[in-house]
Amino acid sequence: MTLASRFFRWHRWIGYVVALQVLAWMLGGVLFAWLPFQGWVKSADAVAKPGLALPADWAAVLAAELAGQPPPLAVQAVATASGPAWRLRHAAGDQWRSARGGELPAPDAAAVERFAASLYKGDGRLQAVQRLAESPLRLGIVREAGERRDLWLARFDDRLQTRLYVDGRSGELLAVRNEAWVVYDFFFRLHVMDYQGGDDFNNPLLRAAATVALGLVLTGLVLLGLSLRRRWRRRGVRGA
């Protein structure tokens, strides 16, 4: 077997191995370049960021809430479906208090509907508000709100099917999703070859595929070099 035929066989079999993944990389790259990211994928054209209006006496109310308990690691003001709230971060977990004082009530369907309508600025109408134990799985590998549990889902009937996910306990906005986001995230997971979390750029599967793809390129370059050398030799013979 000649050197050229040996490299051709290696090149062909490596191509068989990585063909589908290379196709996924190329399709994903085209999609990432052309799909409007902020306007469509991030739903900036359809949903506004939650505004936060604290009551005038918020400092006194917060001081009263913190009195007599261990100091939290962090305090964050959050707009929720149940009104402005404080997220008190403790080592054991988050504690939610209303910015008006007292425990923050869990939102009901009517509160989620009002909250979603106040954030939505698209041209669709609110279709439904429903309680979910977990976010739905799309295209086999895409989970729209990650691994979060106990959610409210508000769906709008615009062209991208905008969806707002709200926490079932605190009422904070967790995620804004639509069909463009689902397609984008699907190809992103294929691109990085992380079919679970979708954000591991150093997983063993990706490293192995990248190495094999590099082998495809290198064997192709060797074949190109051999082909050029053979052509030059033929020209030399003819010139002689």
C-alpha positions in Angstrom: 0.0 0.0 0.0 1.4 3.4 -1.0 1.7 6.3 1.3 -1.1 8.2 -0.5 -3.5 5.2 -0.4 -2.8 4.7 3.3 -3.6 8.4 4.1 -6.6 8.3 1.9 -8.0 5.4 3.8 -7.3 7.1 7.1 -8.9 10.3 5.8 -12.0 8.5 4.6 -12.6 6.6 7.9 -12.0 9.6 10.1 -14.4 11.5 7.8 -17.1 8.8 8.4 -16.6 9.2 12.2 -16.8 12.9 12.4 -19.1 13.8 9.5 -22.3 14.2 11.5 -20.6 16.2 14.2 -18.8 18.5 11.7 -22.2 19.0 10.0 -23.7 20.0 13.4 -20.8 22.4 14.0 -21.3 24.0 10.6 -25.1 24.3 10.9 -24.7 25.7 14.4 -22.2 28.2 13.3 -24.5 29.5 10.6 -27.4 29.6 13.0 -25.5 31.5 15.6 -24.3 34.0 13.0 -27.7 34.7 11.5 -30.3 34.3 14.2 -31.0 37.7 16.0 -29.6 36.9 19.5 -30.9 39.8 21.6 -34.2 40.4 19.8 -35.2 36.8 19.2 -33.2 34.4 21.3 -33.1 36.6 24.4 -36.7 37.9 23.7 -35.6 41.6 24.1 -38.2 42.5 21.4 -41.1 40.9 23.4 -40.3 41.1 27.1 -39.0 43.9 29.3 -36.8 43.5 32.3 -38.8 43.6 35.6 -38.9 47.0 37.1 -38.5 47.4 40.8 -40.3 50.1 42.9 -39.5 49.9 46.6 -41.8 51.5 49.1 -40.7 54.8 50.6 -40.0 53.3 54.0 -38.1 50.3 52.6 -35.0 51.0 54.8 -36.9 50.9 58.0 -38.9 47.8 56.9 -35.7 46.0 56.0 -34.0 46.9 59.3 -37.0 45.5 61.2 -36.9 42.3 59.1 -33.2 41.8 59.9 -33.5 42.6 63.6 -33.1 39.7 65.9 -31.8 37.1 63.4 -28.3 36.1 62.1 -27.1 38.6 59.5 -27.5 37.3 55.9 -24.6 36.8 53.6 -26.3 39.1 51.0 -29.5 41.1 50.6 -31.0 41.6 47.2 -34.1 43.5 46.1 -36.2 41.5 43.6 -39.3 42.3 41.6 -41.7 39.4 41.9 -45.3 38.5 41.0 -46.2 39.1 44.6 -44.7 42.6 44.6 -41.2 43.9 45.5 -39.3 41.6 47.8 -36.0 40.9 49.6 -34.0 37.9 49.0 -31.9 37.2 52.1 -29.1 34.8 51.4 -28.1 32.5 54.2 -25.7 29.6 54.2 -28.7 27.2 54.6 -30.6 28.8 51.7 -32.6 31.9 50.6 -35.2 33.5 52.7 -37.9 35.7 51.1 -39.5 38.7 52.8 -41.9 41.2 51.4 -40.5 44.7 50.9 -43.7 45.9 52.6 -42.9 43.8 55.6 -43.7 40.2 56.6 -43.3 36.9 54.7 -43.6 37.0 51.0 -46.7 35.2 49.9 -46.4 32.6 47.1 -48.0 33.9 43.9 -51.3 32.5 42.5 -52.3 32.2 38.9 -53.9 35.7 38.9 -50.7 37.3 40.3 -48.6 35.5 37.7 -50.9 36.6 34.9 -50.6 40.3 36.0 -46.9 40.0 36.4 -46.4 38.4 32.9 -48.7 41.0 31.3 -46.7 43.9 32.9 -43.5 42.5 31.4 -44.8 41.6 27.9 -44.4 44.2 25.2 -45.0 42.1 22.1 -48.0 41.8 19.8 -49.4 38.6 21.1 -52.0 37.7 23.7 -51.7 35.8 26.9 -52.9 32.2 26.1 -52.6 30.5 29.4 -51.0 30.4 32.9 -50.3 27.0 34.3 -48.4 25.5 37.2 -45.7 23.0 36.4 -43.7 20.5 38.5 -40.7 21.0 36.1 -40.0 22.7 32.8 -40.8 20.7 29.7 -38.1 18.9 27.7 -37.9 20.1 24.1 -36.2 18.3 21.1 -35.0 15.6 23.4 -32.2 17.5 25.1 -33.4 21.0 25.8 -35.0 21.8 29.2 -36.3 25.4 29.0 -35.9 26.3 32.6 -33.1 24.0 33.5 -33.5 21.7 36.5 -35.7 24.1 38.4 -38.9 22.7 40.1 -42.3 24.2 40.9 -42.8 26.8 38.2 -45.5 29.0 36.8 -45.6 29.2 33.0 -47.2 32.1 31.1 -47.6 31.5 27.4 -48.2 34.2 24.7 -49.4 33.5 21.1 -46.9 35.7 19.2 -44.9 34.3 16.2 -42.1 33.0 18.4 -44.5 31.6 21.1 -42.9 33.6 24.0 -43.0 31.9 27.4 -42.2 33.3 30.8 -41.2 31.0 33.7 -41.9 32.3 37.2 -40.8 30.7 40.4 -43.7 28.9 42.2 -42.5 30.0 45.7 -41.0 33.5 45.3 -42.7 34.7 42.1 -39.4 35.9 40.6 -38.9 35.7 36.8 -36.7 32.8 36.2 -36.5 32.6 32.4 -37.9 33.9 29.1 -38.1 31.4 26.4 -39.4 31.0 22.8 -39.0 28.8 19.8 -35.9 30.7 18.6 -34.3 30.0 22.0 -35.1 26.3 21.8 -33.5 25.9 18.4 -30.5 28.0 19.4 -30.0 26.0 22.6 -30.4 22.7 20.8 -27.7 23.5 18.3 -25.5 25.0 21.1 -25.7 21.7 23.0 -24.7 19.9 19.8 -21.9 22.4 19.2 -20.3 21.9 22.6 -21.4 18.2 22.8 -22.8 18.7 26.3 -26.3 17.2 26.1 -27.1 17.6 29.9 -26.1 21.1 31.2 -25.3 22.6 27.9 -22.4 24.7 29.1 -19.4 22.4 29.6 -16.8 23.5 27.0 -14.2 21.0 28.3 -16.1 17.8 28.4 -14.2 14.6 27.2 -16.5 14.0 24.3 -15.9 17.5 22.8 -12.1 17.1 23.3 -12.1 13.7 21.6 -14.2 14.9 18.7 -12.0 18.0 18.2 -8.9 15.8 18.2 -10.4 13.4 15.6 -11.6 16.4 13.5 -8.0 17.8 13.6 -6.8 14.4 12.4 -9.3 14.7 9.4 -7.7 18.1 8.5 -4.2 16.8 8.9 -4.7 13.7 6.7 -6.4 16.0 4.2 -3.4 18.3 4.1 -1.0 15.3 3.7 -3.2 14.1 0.7 -3.1 17.6 -0.7 0.7 17.7 -0.4 1.1 14.3 -2.0 -1.2 15.3 -4.9 0.7 18.5 -5.5 4.0 16.6 -5.5 2.7 14.1 -8.0 1.5 16.9 -10.2 4.8 18.7 -10.1 6.6 15.5 -10.9 4.4 14.9 -14.0 5.1 18.4 -15.2 8.8 17.9 -14.7 8.6 14.7 -16.8 6.7 16.5 -19.5 9.1 19.4 -19.5 12.0 17.1 -19.9 
